[in-house]
Amino acid sequence: MAATISVQLSQNIASLRLSATRRQRLTSSEVHSPSRVCCSGTASTNGPELKENLSHMLQLKNVACGILAVWTVTTASPVIAANQRLPPLSTEPNRCERAFVGNTIGQANGVYDKPIDLRFCDYTNDKSNLKGKSLAAALMSDAKFDGADMSEVVMSKAYAVGASFKGVDFSNAVLDRVNFEKANLQGASFKNTVLSGSTFNEAQLEDVIFEDTIIGYIDLQKLCVNKTIDAEGRATLGCR
C-alpha cells in the first residue's frame, strides 16, 4: 500500500504560501489506496519570487512526504495480517496424497502451481513419499509427520503451526520462512538444513540436531530464545 503526492512549483508560487494555522493534516480518508509513494516537484525558473520561496516550499513538500510515508507504513500492517488468514479446509478427496506429488514448479521462494492443503493429514513414519518433494507454501498445521523422511524437501513459506514433526529427518532441506509456531519438533534433524527466516515461537525443540544448520545471525538470535533447546543444541548453534 502506498500513496502519491505531487507538489507542483510554478511561477505563481508566492500565492501558495501557507501559514502554520492553515496547513491541513493528512488523514486516512483523504488519501486513497492502493497507490504509490512518489513525492515529486517541478518548477519553472522564471520569476524572482520563485528563487525567494523555493527553499520554503521544498521543505513543506518534504514534511508532507514524510507524514505520508509514515501513514503508508502504519496502515499497511492490517492488510498484511488480513492476507495471512487461512482458507477453508480443502474438500478435495485426495488432498493428503497431494504431498506425494508436491508442486511441479515449486521453488525456494514459495512459488507453486497448485495450493497444497495438508492440514490434519497423517504421514507418520512415511519413509519414501515425502523425500525431496516441493511443498512450497503448503498448509501443514495440525498434521502429523512423526518419524517421516523429509530430507531434501523444499518447504518455503509453509504454514506448519501446531504440526508434529517428532523425529523427522530434515537433512539437506530448504525450510525458508516456515512458520513452526507451537509445532512439536522433538528429536528432528536439521543437519545441513536451510532455516532462513523460519520461526519457532513456542515450538518444542528438545533433542533437535542442528549440525551444520544454515541460519542467519538474526534468525539464530530468535531461535536461541527458545528454552526447550538442550545444552548440546545450544552449543552447536552457538547460543549465548
DAZI-V899486 format. One line per field, one symbol per residue. psi: psi as a letter, one per 20 degrees, with the letter a starting at -180 (. if undefined). burial: + if it has 24 or more other C-alpha atoms within 12 Angstrom, else -. A space follows every 50 residues. Layout:
psi: ???
burial: ???
This chain:
psi: qrqpppoppahkhhijpprhiipqqprhiipqrqaponpqpqqqjqphhg hhiggghhggghgghgghggggghihghggghiipqrqpqjphkhhihhi gaphjprijjqqhppoojpjqokpkojhhipjqolpkqojpjrpjpjqok qjqokpkqokpjrpkpjqojpkromplpokpjqokpjqpkpkqpkpjqqk pkqokpkqokpkpoqrgghgghhihoiiprggghhghkq.
burial: -++++-+-+---+-----------------------+-+----------+ --++--++-++--++-+++-++----------------------++-+++ +++--+++-+++--+++++-++++----++++++++++++++++++++++ +++++++++++++++++++++++++++++++++++++++++-++++++++ +++++++++++-+++---++--++-+-++---++--+---
